Amino acid sequence: MHIHPIPAFEDNYIWLVIEGQNAAVIDPGQADPVIDYLEKHQLNLKAILLTHHHYDHIDGAQTLRERYACPVYGPKMREIDTISQAEGEGIDLSSEGLGQWQIITTPGHTLDHLAYFSSSSPPVLFCGDTLFGAGCGKLFEGTAEQMQDSLQKIRNLPDDTLIYCGHEYTEDNLRFASLAEPDNADIHQRVASSHAQRTQNQPTLPSTLALEKATNPFLRWDNAELLAQAEQHARHSLDTPAAIFAAVRAWKDAFDSRPQ
């Protein structure tokens, strides 16, 4: 499979999974750029996969569904009335050459949030707004405990899993990561590599889970330096992964007012 990013809005990515002349699209917040790419490359859209109900991830789905007569997979939530097949344990698109996808429930950013995982070689994860490059989504609906549990599910995946997120936030997130772990050499290296990619107008995604585990403070609740920094900022001890995550998330919220 080939996976292609389609930029949308200010910093969204719509992802196309392509095999031969068939394609599936993940989180089409806009229809027109998807249609343009499909028509230009003479591709047949076979499925639409949605991670959660925010407009910038779903607003193009109805137009695409009507134009290409393809199923829409997504959460069991009434906010998304375009869905034709609600979440189950997985999605089998192998007859179209587009693989089999395990559905992982990842509440936190929203209560309905899903991620889509393929155990292909290498493995692939479409995680919407649950995990970002060096960051994670804000808690608009769920709790810190829910989000930390969702991130633990992702952290349990193979280290070589390719991480396809919903937004280009990596450089901004690394500014906070550098503050949270000032002595982390992997973060410093990622700052340089991400800046080089963006200078050339290239996506910083996909990353790998191994890279996120080394540089993303929201996956590093068991790291001693991060714990010390978080406790210093929170001004009290933190004794569980969920408490550490909650403190780091609150710290990041105060650091960066951008709505993620």
BELGIUR-V272536 format. One record per residue. N is the residue number from 1. RES is the residue in one small letter. PSI is psi in whole degrees, 0 to 359 (* if undefined). NEAR is the number of other C-alpha atoms within 12 Angstrom. D_LAST is the distance of its C-alpha to the last C-alpha in whole Angstrom. Layout:
N&RES&PSI&NEAR&D_LAST / N&RES&PSI&NEAR&D_LAST
This chain:
1&m&145&25&29 / 2&h&137&21&27 / 3&i&125&27&24 / 4&h&134&25&23 / 5&p&137&32&19 / 6&i&111&34&19 / 7&p&145&30&17 / 8&a&154&27&15 / 9&f&218&22&14 / 10&e&321&15&12 / 11&d&16&24&11 / 12&n&155&32&11 / 13&y&128&38&14 / 14&i&129&46&16 / 15&w&133&43&18 / 16&l&127&36&22 / 17&v&123&40&25 / 18&i&132&30&28 / 19&e&115&25&31 / 20&g&235&19&34 / 21&q&9&22&34 / 22&n&151&30&32 / 23&a&152&38&28 / 24&a&149&46&25 / 25&v&140&49&22 / 26&i&125&48&18 / 27&d&61&51&16 / 28&p&89&43&17 / 29&g&337&39&15 / 30&q&143&30&18 / 31&a&320&33&22 / 32&d&313&23&24 / 33&p&332&25&23 / 34&v&314&40&23 / 35&i&316&29&27 / 36&d&315&15&27 / 37&y&317&24&27 / 38&l&316&28&29 / 39&e&318&18&32 / 40&k&322&12&32 / 41&h&9&18&32 / 42&q&53&16&34 / 43&l&150&24&32 / 44&n&119&32&32 / 45&l&121&39&29 / 46&k&341&35&30 / 47&a&151&42&26 / 48&i&128&46&23 / 49&l&128&54&21 / 50&l&138&50&17 / 51&t&329&52&15 / 52&h&177&46&14 / 53&h&2&37&14 / 54&h&143&30&11 / 55&y&324&21&13 / 56&d&2&30&12 / 57&h&348&38&13 / 58&i&346&38&16 / 59&d&339&30&18 / 60&g&357&34&20 / 61&a&317&44&21 / 62&q&316&31&24 / 63&t&316&23&26 / 64&l&319&36&26 / 65&r&316&31&27 / 66&e&322&20&30 / 67&r&322&21&31 / 68&y&0&26&31 / 69&a&49&18&32 / 70&c&156&28&30 / 71&p&152&28&28 / 72&v&120&37&25 / 73&y&143&42&23 / 74&g&191&41&21 / 75&p&158&37&20 / 76&k&71&25&23 / 77&m&139&24&21 / 78&r&346&14&22 / 79&e&341&19&19 / 80&i&87&30&20 / 81&d&358&21&24 / 82&t&349&30&24 / 83&i&131&31&24 / 84&s&336&25&28 / 85&q&110&23&27 / 86&a&169&27&25 / 87&e&146&28&24 / 88&g&213&19&27 / 89&e&336&20&27 / 90&g&172&26&27 / 91&i&127&30&28 / 92&d&105&24&31 / 93&l&19&28&31 / 94&s&332&20&33 / 95&s&339&14&36 / 96&e&3&23&34 / 97&g&11&22&33 / 98&l&12&30&30 / 99&g&179&30&30 / 100&q&138&25&29 / 101&w&122&30&26 / 102&q&137&27&25 / 103&i&126&31&23 / 104&i&121&34&21 / 105&t&128&36&19 / 106&t&62&41&16 / 107&p&154&37&15 / 108&g&292&33&12 / 109&h&310&38&9 / 110&t&163&31&12 / 111&l&337&29&15 / 112&d&6&34&16 / 113&h&138&42&14 / 114&l&158&45&17 / 115&a&154&44&17 / 116&y&124&47&20 / 117&f&133&36&22 / 118&s&132&33&25 / 119&s&31&21&28 / 120&s&182&20&29 / 121&s&106&14&30 / 122&p&163&20&28 / 123&p&157&27&26 / 124&v&138&36&22 / 125&l&125&46&19 / 126&f&111&48&17 / 127&c&8&50&14 / 128&g&237&48&11 / 129&d&18&46&8 / 130&t&309&49&10 / 131&l&134&52&11 / 132&f&170&45&9 / 133&g&112&47&12 / 134&a&18&47&13 / 135&g&190&43&10 / 136&c&168&48&8 / 137&g&153&41&5 / 138&k&159&35&6 / 139&l&82&31&9 / 140&f&328&26&9 / 141&e&323&21&13 / 142&g&181&23&14 / 143&t&167&25&15 / 144&a&322&33&15 / 145&e&318&25&18 / 146&q&315&29&17 / 147&m&318&40&14 / 148&q&321&38&16 / 149&d&320&29&19 / 150&s&317&38&17 / 151&l&328&42&16 / 152&q&320&28&20 / 153&k&317&27&21 / 154&i&318&39&19 / 155&r&337&31&20 / 156&n&350&17&24 / 157&l&166&28&24 / 158&p&144&25&26 / 159&d&333&22&25 / 160&d&9&25&25 / 161&t&130&30&23 / 162&l&128&33&21 / 163&i&114&41&17 / 164&y&107&43&16 / 165&c&171&43&12 / 166&g&349&47&10 / 167&h&155&43&9 / 168&e&84&39&11 / 169&y&5&33&9 / 170&t&312&40&12 / 171&e&315&34&14 / 172&d&317&30&11 / 173&n&327&38&10 / 174&l&336&39&14 / 175&r&318&29&15 / 176&f&319&36&14 / 177&a&322&44&15 / 178&s&328&31&18 / 179&l&318&27&19 / 180&a&327&38&18 / 181&e&76&31&21 / 182&p&341&21&23 / 183&d&11&17&26 / 184&n&106&25&24 / 185&a&328&15&26 / 186&d&324&25&24 / 187&i&316&32&21 / 188&h&319&26&23 / 189&q&321&20&24 / 190&r&326&31&21 / 191&v&313&29&20 / 192&a&315&20&23 / 193&s&321&22&22 / 194&s&320&31&19 / 195&h&319&22&20 / 196&a&319&16&23 / 197&q&315&19&21 / 198&r&327&20&19 / 199&t&327&13&22 / 200&q&12&11&24 / 201&n&34&13&21 / 202&q&149&18&21 / 203&p&150&31&18 / 204&t&1&38&17 / 205&l&152&41&17 / 206&p&153&37&18 / 207&s&187&35&18 / 208&t&158&32&21 / 209&l&324&37&20 / 210&a&319&25&23 / 211&l&318&30&21 / 212&e&319&40&18 / 213&k&335&36&20 / 214&a&338&31&21 / 215&t&350&41&18 / 216&n&111&45&15 / 217&p&339&48&16 / 218&f&357&50&14 / 219&l&8&41&17 / 220&r&38&36&19 / 221&w&348&37&20 / 222&d&16&24&24 / 223&n&131&23&24 / 224&a&317&18&26 / 225&e&315&22&25 / 226&l&318&36&22 / 227&l&315&33&23 / 228&a&317&25&25 / 229&q&318&30&23 / 230&a&319&36&20 / 231&e&323&26&24 / 232&q&319&18&25 / 233&h&319&23&21 / 234&a&339&23&22 / 235&r&31&13&25 / 236&h&164&15&26 / 237&s&152&17&27 / 238&l&118&25&25 / 239&d&5&17&27 / 240&t&156&18&25 / 241&p&320&29&22 / 242&a&322&27&20 / 243&a&320&28&20 / 244&i&313&37&20 / 245&f&314&42&16 / 246&a&320&35&16 / 247&a&318&35&17 / 248&v&321&40&15 / 249&r&317&40&12 / 250&a&321&26&13 / 251&w&314&28&14 / 252&k&320&35&11 / 253&d&320&22&9 / 254&a&327&16&13 / 255&f&323&20&13 / 256&d&116&21&9 / 257&s&358&14&9 / 258&r&132&13&6 / 259&p&110&18&4 / 260&q&*&32&0
